[in-house]
Amino acid sequence: MKILDNLSNILSQSSKKSVRENAIPENLRSKELEWKLALLVRNIDDVEDIDLKFVSVSKIDMVTKKDLFTSYRLDFNGREKLNQFKKKYKNILI
């Protein structure tokens, strides 16, 4: 019984560690950026040009030891535009 408990603890610790290693830092999460009228998206190619007309786009590169992660920060002029974008492109938000 103790062996199974120990094995379970080891597996849960390693999965938690891998999740933490691949997690996006708090300062780059879209929920935090919404206060600044900004969002992070995974791929800018999936966004229609008309939706980027009044949006400032900047590329964010995050390189870690295990993987390469690139995202794009979109800065909006107003809360209404940000909310419309979130509804339309909720599948690519980070």
Z-matrix of the N, CA and C atoms (Angstrom, degrees):
N
C 1 1.444
C 2 1.529 1 110.99
N 3 1.333 2 117.66 1 -42.76
C 4 1.458 3 121.07 2 179.61
C 5 1.521 4 110.76 3 -65.26
N 6 1.307 5 117.02 4 -34.98
C 7 1.463 6 120.43 5 -179.99
C 8 1.527 7 109.85 6 -63.13
N 9 1.330 8 116.49 7 -43.32
C 10 1.466 9 120.15 8 179.03
C 11 1.530 10 111.15 9 -65.27
N 12 1.323 11 116.48 10 -39.56
C 13 1.460 12 119.92 11 178.00
C 14 1.523 13 111.33 12 -64.41
N 15 1.336 14 116.42 13 -43.24
C 16 1.456 15 120.91 14 179.25
C 17 1.534 16 110.79 15 -63.87
N 18 1.314 17 115.86 16 -43.19
C 19 1.463 18 120.50 17 179.32
C 20 1.529 19 110.22 18 -63.49
N 21 1.309 20 116.94 19 -42.14
C 22 1.461 21 121.34 20 178.21
C 23 1.529 22 111.00 21 -62.12
N 24 1.330 23 117.02 22 -42.59
C 25 1.469 24 120.79 23 178.56
C 26 1.521 25 111.65 24 -63.73
N 27 1.308 26 116.82 25 -42.24
C 28 1.470 27 121.23 26 179.79
C 29 1.520 28 110.24 27 -62.88
N 30 1.317 29 117.25 28 -45.47
C 31 1.462 30 120.80 29 -179.29
C 32 1.522 31 111.74 30 -65.62
N 33 1.305 32 117.58 31 -39.70
C 34 1.466 33 119.71 32 -179.85
C 35 1.528 34 110.87 33 -69.51
N 36 1.330 35 117.99 34 -35.88
C 37 1.458 36 121.10 35 178.14
C 38 1.512 37 110.81 36 -67.02
N 39 1.325 38 117.95 37 -42.15
C 40 1.465 39 119.96 38 -178.91
C 41 1.521 40 111.04 39 -68.54
N 42 1.326 41 118.39 40 -35.40
C 43 1.466 42 119.75 41 178.18
C 44 1.522 43 110.59 42 -70.14
N 45 1.329 44 117.91 43 -37.33
C 46 1.459 45 120.74 44 177.12
C 47 1.523 46 110.45 45 -65.03
N 48 1.322 47 116.95 46 -39.39
C 49 1.451 48 121.17 47 -179.84
C 50 1.517 49 110.55 48 -64.60
N 51 1.331 50 117.98 49 -43.94
C 52 1.461 51 120.19 50 -178.82
C 53 1.522 52 110.95 51 -66.85
N 54 1.312 53 118.14 52 -33.69
C 55 1.463 54 120.96 53 177.12
C 56 1.519 55 109.83 54 -66.20
N 57 1.332 56 116.88 55 -42.14
C 58 1.462 57 120.89 56 179.11
C 59 1.523 58 111.38 57 -65.05
N 60 1.324 59 118.47 58 -37.86
C 61 1.455 60 121.73 59 -178.86
C 62 1.520 61 111.42 60 -65.99
N 63 1.332 62 117.53 61 -35.18
C 64 1.454 63 121.59 62 -177.58
C 65 1.520 64 113.44 63 -93.43
N 66 1.320 65 117.34 64 -1.06
C 67 1.459 66 121.17 65 -177.00
C 68 1.525 67 110.52 66 -72.46
N 69 1.298 68 115.26 67 149.20
C 70 1.458 69 121.51 68 177.11
C 71 1.523 70 107.59 69 -82.61
N 72 1.325 71 117.46 70 133.96
C 73 1.463 72 119.86 71 179.38
C 74 1.523 73 111.44 72 -56.45
N 75 1.303 74 115.90 73 148.57
C 76 1.464 75 122.05 74 -176.86
C 77 1.527 76 112.50 75 -55.38
N 78 1.339 77 117.13 76 -37.13
C 79 1.463 78 119.21 77 -176.17
C 80 1.524 79 112.77 78 -72.44
N 81 1.340 80 117.93 79 -7.70
C 82 1.454 81 120.39 80 178.88
C 83 1.520 82 113.58 81 -112.38
N 84 1.291 83 118.26 82 8.27
C 85 1.467 84 121.13 83 179.71
C 86 1.529 85 110.06 84 -80.43
N 87 1.313 86 115.96 85 141.86
C 88 1.461 87 121.03 86 -178.05
C 89 1.519 88 112.39 87 -60.55
N 90 1.322 89 118.00 88 -37.09
C 91 1.459 90 119.85 89 -178.81
C 92 1.524 91 110.64 90 -60.58
N 93 1.320 92 116.78 91 -37.00
C 94 1.461 93 120.36 92 178.50
C 95 1.527 94 110.47 93 -73.10
N 96 1.326 95 117.28 94 -34.12
C 97 1.456 96 120.55 95 -177.14
C 98 1.529 97 112.88 96 -77.30
N 99 1.312 98 117.98 97 -17.50
C 100 1.462 99 120.27 98 -178.94
C 101 1.519 100 112.00 99 -57.62
N 102 1.303 101 118.16 100 -31.16
C 103 1.465 102 121.27 101 177.73
C 104 1.518 103 110.53 102 -62.71
N 105 1.334 104 116.02 103 -27.54
C 106 1.462 105 121.25 104 179.20
C 107 1.524 106 111.34 105 -97.98
N 108 1.342 107 117.02 106 11.20
C 109 1.461 108 123.85 107 -177.37
C 110 1.526 109 111.45 108 59.44
N 111 1.325 110 115.21 109 46.62
C 112 1.460 111 120.91 110 179.11
C 113 1.524 112 109.87 111 -136.99
N 114 1.319 113 115.38 112 153.46
C 115 1.467 114 122.24 113 177.19
C 116 1.523 115 109.00 114 -136.34
N 117 1.334 116 115.44 115 158.59
C 118 1.462 117 120.86 116 171.57
C 119 1.514 118 108.52 117 -108.75
N 120 1.328 119 116.26 118 136.77
C 121 1.459 120 121.68 119 175.75
C 122 1.522 121 108.83 120 -125.90
N 123 1.328 122 114.62 121 153.18
C 124 1.461 123 120.32 122 -178.99
C 125 1.518 124 112.69 123 -74.24
N 126 1.331 125 115.73 124 -43.70
C 127 1.459 126 119.45 125 -172.40
C 128 1.522 127 109.15 126 -140.19
N 129 1.298 128 116.45 127 121.41
C 130 1.459 129 121.20 128 -178.73
C 131 1.528 130 111.26 129 -76.85
N 132 1.333 131 117.77 130 -18.48
C 133 1.461 132 121.61 131 -179.15
C 134 1.522 133 112.30 132 -66.86
N 135 1.332 134 117.13 133 -23.74
C 136 1.457 135 121.49 134 -179.38
C 137 1.533 136 113.41 135 -81.09
N 138 1.324 137 116.92 136 -5.96
C 139 1.464 138 121.80 137 -177.27
C 140 1.525 139 109.23 138 -98.05
N 141 1.338 140 115.63 139 133.35
C 142 1.458 141 120.58 140 178.31
C 143 1.528 142 110.44 141 -69.17
N 144 1.329 143 116.42 142 145.62
C 145 1.466 144 121.41 143 -178.54
C 146 1.522 145 112.95 144 -58.46
N 147 1.316 146 116.76 145 -36.59
C 148 1.465 147 120.02 146 -179.12
C 149 1.532 148 111.54 147 -63.50
N 150 1.333 149 116.85 148 -29.68
C 151 1.462 150 120.54 149 179.34
C 152 1.529 151 112.07 150 -78.80
N 153 1.317 152 117.17 151 -13.00
C 154 1.471 153 121.32 152 179.31
C 155 1.529 154 111.83 153 -102.11
N 156 1.316 155 116.89 154 4.59
C 157 1.467 156 121.28 155 -173.72
C 158 1.528 157 112.56 156 -58.15
N 159 1.322 158 117.98 157 -44.37
C 160 1.462 159 121.30 158 -177.57
C 161 1.524 160 111.86 159 -113.61
N 162 1.338 161 115.53 160 32.07
C 163 1.464 162 121.65 161 -177.56
C 164 1.524 163 108.87 162 -119.62
N 165 1.314 164 116.19 163 135.96
C 166 1.458 165 121.36 164 174.33
C 167 1.537 166 108.16 165 -90.04
N 168 1.334 167 117.08 166 124.49
C 169 1.461 168 122.10 167 -175.66
C 170 1.521 169 109.39 168 -111.41
N 171 1.333 170 116.16 169 131.67
C 172 1.466 171 120.70 170 173.51
C 173 1.525 172 108.91 171 -134.65
N 174 1.319 173 115.92 172 142.00
C 175 1.463 174 121.89 173 -177.20
C 176 1.518 175 109.51 174 -89.98
N 177 1.339 176 115.30 175 137.26
C 178 1.463 177 121.33 176 178.96
C 179 1.522 178 107.85 177 -120.02
N 180 1.304 179 116.79 178 119.92
C 181 1.462 180 121.32 179 176.79
C 182 1.512 181 108.36 180 -104.11
N 183 1.314 182 115.12 181 129.97
C 184 1.464 183 120.74 182 175.74
C 185 1.514 184 107.27 183 -125.29
N 186 1.300 185 116.87 184 112.76
C 187 1.450 186 120.66 185 179.59
C 188 1.518 187 108.81 186 -109.09
N 189 1.330 188 115.77 187 124.08
C 190 1.452 189 120.77 188 174.79
C 191 1.518 190 107.73 189 -117.04
N 192 1.311 191 116.45 190 175.21
C 193 1.455 192 120.32 191 -178.80
C 194 1.519 193 112.37 192 -64.18
N 195 1.326 194 117.03 193 -32.69
C 196 1.458 195 119.75 194 -172.48
C 197 1.524 196 114.07 195 -97.43
N 198 1.320 197 118.00 196 -27.91
C 199 1.460 198 117.96 197 -176.70
C 200 1.521 199 111.76 198 -151.50
N 201 1.321 200 115.13 199 166.40
C 202 1.454 201 122.23 200 177.02
C 203 1.518 202 107.21 201 -110.21
N 204 1.302 203 116.27 202 129.72
C 205 1.455 204 120.18 203 -177.90
C 206 1.518 205 108.71 204 -131.36
N 207 1.300 206 116.07 205 124.66
C 208 1.453 207 121.21 206 178.28
C 209 1.520 208 108.40 207 -121.79
N 210 1.311 209 115.92 208 137.17
C 211 1.458 210 120.34 209 176.05
C 212 1.525 211 108.04 210 -139.86
N 213 1.319 212 114.99 211 174.05
C 214 1.450 213 121.45 212 -179.48
C 215 1.518 214 109.06 213 -128.05
N 216 1.310 215 115.23 214 133.59
C 217 1.470 216 120.63 215 177.15
C 218 1.522 217 107.58 216 -96.97
N 219 1.325 218 115.22 217 129.13
C 220 1.453 219 121.70 218 178.94
C 221 1.525 220 108.34 219 -113.02
N 222 1.324 221 116.74 220 119.80
C 223 1.468 222 122.07 221 178.50
C 224 1.523 223 108.53 222 -102.77
N 225 1.324 224 116.32 223 124.19
C 226 1.458 225 123.03 224 -174.79
C 227 1.518 226 110.96 225 -100.97
N 228 1.349 227 115.64 226 155.42
C 229 1.468 228 121.90 227 178.70
C 230 1.516 229 112.54 228 -81.61
N 231 1.318 230 117.96 229 -23.79
C 232 1.460 231 120.14 230 -178.09
C 233 1.514 232 111.89 231 -153.88
N 234 1.313 233 115.26 232 159.23
C 235 1.466 234 121.96 233 -178.42
C 236 1.528 235 111.74 234 -62.71
N 237 1.334 236 118.08 235 -35.98
C 238 1.469 237 121.35 236 -179.27
C 239 1.538 238 111.19 237 -62.48
N 240 1.324 239 116.47 238 -44.69
C 241 1.478 240 120.60 239 178.61
C 242 1.529 241 110.66 240 -63.36
N 243 1.327 242 116.48 241 -40.69
C 244 1.462 243 120.88 242 178.65
C 245 1.525 244 110.75 243 -62.12
N 246 1.314 245 117.64 244 -45.68
C 247 1.468 246 121.18 245 -179.47
C 248 1.521 247 112.01 246 -65.42
N 249 1.335 248 117.76 247 -38.70
C 250 1.467 249 121.09 248 176.54
C 251 1.523 250 110.50 249 -62.98
N 252 1.330 251 116.58 250 -42.70
C 253 1.457 252 121.55 251 179.32
C 254 1.524 253 110.67 252 -63.26
N 255 1.334 254 116.40 253 -43.07
C 256 1.471 255 120.67 254 -179.68
C 257 1.527 256 111.08 255 -60.83
N 258 1.322 257 117.42 256 -40.51
C 259 1.466 258 120.47 257 179.86
C 260 1.526 259 111.11 258 -66.34
N 261 1.323 260 115.97 259 -41.92
C 262 1.468 261 120.51 260 -174.42
C 263 1.526 262 112.42 261 -75.57
N 264 1.338 263 117.36 262 -36.78
C 265 1.463 264 121.30 263 -172.91
C 266 1.517 265 113.14 264 -119.00
N 267 1.309 266 117.79 265 36.35
C 268 1.465 267 120.43 266 -175.85
C 269 1.529 268 112.71 267 -61.71
N 270 1.319 269 119.04 268 -22.47
C 271 1.470 270 121.31 269 -177.99
C 272 1.536 271 113.23 270 -78.11
N 273 1.324 272 118.94 271 -14.83
C 274 1.470 273 118.97 272 179.59
C 275 1.529 274 112.69 273 -109.93
N 276 1.331 275 117.38 274 2.04
C 277 1.467 276 120.06 275 178.19
C 278 1.525 277 110.67 276 -73.19
N 279 1.316 278 114.26 277 146.68
C 280 1.468 279 119.54 278 176.99
C 281 1.510 280 108.44 279 -102.51
